[in-house]
Amino acid sequence: MSENTLTNDTPSPEETASKDAFFAQLASVSDAMIAAHGRDFAMGAHLLAARYIAESDSRTKAAVDAITAPAKPVLE
């Protein structure tokens, strides 16, 4: 999240242009997905992408915890 979002300041022209470019890319990919596989597929894929983004912090934390956790003794 950008600092502008957190402070409710007006975004810079560079930030606005960058976001506009990403929206244009999303629109282009969406159109291609719809043409190839239909609206339901495109919407579903975008929803899965949003879920992935929303859950990425918890997945990252779980992965780091798994890597850094002390090893459990193996019982024989």
Phi and psi restraints in degrees (value plus and minus 20) as a CYANA .aco file:
   2 SER   PHI     -98.9   -58.9
   2 SER   PSI     139.6   179.6
   3 GLU   PHI     -82.6   -42.6
   3 GLU   PSI     -54.2   -14.2
   4 ASN   PHI     -79.6   -39.6
   4 ASN   PSI     -57.3   -17.3
   5 THR   PHI     -85.2   -45.2
   5 THR   PSI     -58.8   -18.8
   6 LEU   PHI     -92.2   -52.2
   6 LEU   PSI     -50.9   -10.9
   7 THR   PHI    -120.9   -80.9
   7 THR   PSI     -22.6    17.4
   8 ASN   PHI      41.2    81.2
   8 ASN   PSI       4.0    44.0
   9 ASP   PHI     -96.8   -56.8
   9 ASP   PSI     141.1   181.1
  10 THR   PHI     -89.8   -49.8
  10 THR   PSI     110.2   150.2
  11 PRO   PHI     -85.2   -45.2
  11 PRO   PSI     131.0   171.0
  12 SER   PHI     -88.6   -48.6
  12 SER   PSI     138.7   178.7
  13 PRO   PHI     -78.7   -38.7
  13 PRO   PSI     -55.8   -15.8
  14 GLU   PHI     -84.7   -44.7
  14 GLU   PSI     -62.8   -22.8
  15 GLU   PHI     -85.7   -45.7
  15 GLU   PSI     -62.3   -22.3
  16 THR   PHI     -81.8   -41.8
  16 THR   PSI     -63.9   -23.9
  17 ALA   PHI     -84.3   -44.3
  17 ALA   PSI     -60.0   -20.0
  18 SER   PHI     -83.6   -43.6
  18 SER   PSI     -65.6   -25.6
  19 LYS   PHI     -84.5   -44.5
  19 LYS   PSI     -61.5   -21.5
  20 ASP   PHI     -79.8   -39.8
  20 ASP   PSI     -59.8   -19.8
  21 ALA   PHI     -84.8   -44.8
  21 ALA   PSI     -60.3   -20.3
  22 PHE   PHI     -86.1   -46.1
  22 PHE   PSI     -59.6   -19.6
  23 PHE   PHI     -83.2   -43.2
  23 PHE   PSI     -57.8   -17.8
  24 ALA   PHI     -84.4   -44.4
  24 ALA   PSI     -60.5   -20.5
  25 GLN   PHI     -84.7   -44.7
  25 GLN   PSI     -63.1   -23.1
  26 LEU   PHI     -80.5   -40.5
  26 LEU   PSI     -62.2   -22.2
  27 ALA   PHI     -83.3   -43.3
  27 ALA   PSI     -62.0   -22.0
  28 SER   PHI     -85.1   -45.1
  28 SER   PSI     -65.6   -25.6
  29 VAL   PHI     -83.9   -43.9
  29 VAL   PSI     -61.8   -21.8
  30 SER   PHI     -80.5   -40.5
  30 SER   PSI     -65.2   -25.2
  31 ASP   PHI     -80.5   -40.5
  31 ASP   PSI     -61.8   -21.8
  32 ALA   PHI     -85.9   -45.9
  32 ALA   PSI     -60.6   -20.6
  33 MET   PHI     -84.8   -44.8
  33 MET   PSI     -62.0   -22.0
  34 ILE   PHI     -84.2   -44.2
  34 ILE   PSI     -64.2   -24.2
  35 ALA   PHI     -82.9   -42.9
  35 ALA   PSI     -57.2   -17.2
  36 ALA   PHI    -103.9   -63.9
  36 ALA   PSI     -56.8   -16.8
  37 HIS   PHI    -155.8  -115.8
  37 HIS   PSI     -22.1    17.9
  38 GLY   PHI      76.3   116.3
  38 GLY   PSI     145.6   185.6
  39 ARG   PHI     -84.2   -44.2
  39 ARG   PSI     -60.6   -20.6
  40 ASP   PHI     -80.6   -40.6
  40 ASP   PSI     -63.8   -23.8
  41 PHE   PHI     -81.4   -41.4
  41 PHE   PSI     -68.1   -28.1
  42 ALA   PHI     -80.6   -40.6
  42 ALA   PSI     -65.7   -25.7
  43 MET   PHI     -84.6   -44.6
  43 MET   PSI     -62.8   -22.8
  44 GLY   PHI     -81.5   -41.5
  44 GLY   PSI     -62.1   -22.1
  45 ALA   PHI     -84.4   -44.4
  45 ALA   PSI     -60.3   -20.3
  46 HIS   PHI     -87.9   -47.9
  46 HIS   PSI     -56.8   -16.8
  47 LEU   PHI     -84.9   -44.9
  47 LEU   PSI     -62.0   -22.0
  48 LEU   PHI     -83.6   -43.6
  48 LEU   PSI     -58.1   -18.1
  49 ALA   PHI     -84.3   -44.3
  49 ALA   PSI     -61.1   -21.1
  50 ALA   PHI     -84.0   -44.0
  50 ALA   PSI     -60.5   -20.5
  51 ARG   PHI     -84.4   -44.4
  51 ARG   PSI     -62.3   -22.3
  52 TYR   PHI     -78.0   -38.0
  52 TYR   PSI     -65.8   -25.8
  53 ILE   PHI     -83.4   -43.4
  53 ILE   PSI     -64.3   -24.3
  54 ALA   PHI     -84.3   -44.3
  54 ALA   PSI     -53.9   -13.9
  55 GLU   PHI    -117.0   -77.0
  55 GLU   PSI     -22.2    17.8
  56 SER   PHI     -83.6   -43.6
  56 SER   PSI     -54.6   -14.6
  57 ASP   PHI     -84.2   -44.2
  57 ASP   PSI     -63.2   -23.2
  58 SER   PHI     -89.2   -49.2
  58 SER   PSI     -55.6   -15.6
  59 ARG   PHI     -87.3   -47.3
  59 ARG   PSI     -60.9   -20.9
  60 THR   PHI     -83.4   -43.4
  60 THR   PSI     -64.2   -24.2
  61 LYS   PHI     -82.4   -42.4
  61 LYS   PSI     -63.1   -23.1
  62 ALA   PHI     -83.4   -43.4
  62 ALA   PSI     -60.6   -20.6
  63 ALA   PHI     -86.3   -46.3
  63 ALA   PSI     -63.9   -23.9
  64 VAL   PHI     -84.1   -44.1
  64 VAL   PSI     -62.9   -22.9
  65 ASP   PHI     -80.2   -40.2
  65 ASP   PSI     -61.4   -21.4
  66 ALA   PHI     -85.6   -45.6
  66 ALA   PSI     -56.7   -16.7
  67 ILE   PHI     -94.4   -54.4
  67 ILE   PSI     -59.3   -19.3
  68 THR   PHI    -113.7   -73.7
  68 THR   PSI     -25.9    14.1
  69 ALA   PHI     -88.6   -48.6
  69 ALA   PSI     124.0   164.0
  70 PRO   PHI     -81.1   -41.1
  70 PRO   PSI     124.4   164.4
  71 ALA   PHI     -86.6   -46.6
  71 ALA   PSI     119.8   159.8
  72 LYS   PHI    -107.6   -67.6
  72 LYS   PSI     119.9   159.9
  73 PRO   PHI     -85.4   -45.4
  73 PRO   PSI     124.6   164.6
  74 VAL   PHI    -107.7   -67.7
  74 VAL   PSI     105.0   145.0
  75 LEU   PHI    -109.5   -69.5
  75 LEU   PSI     113.2   153.2
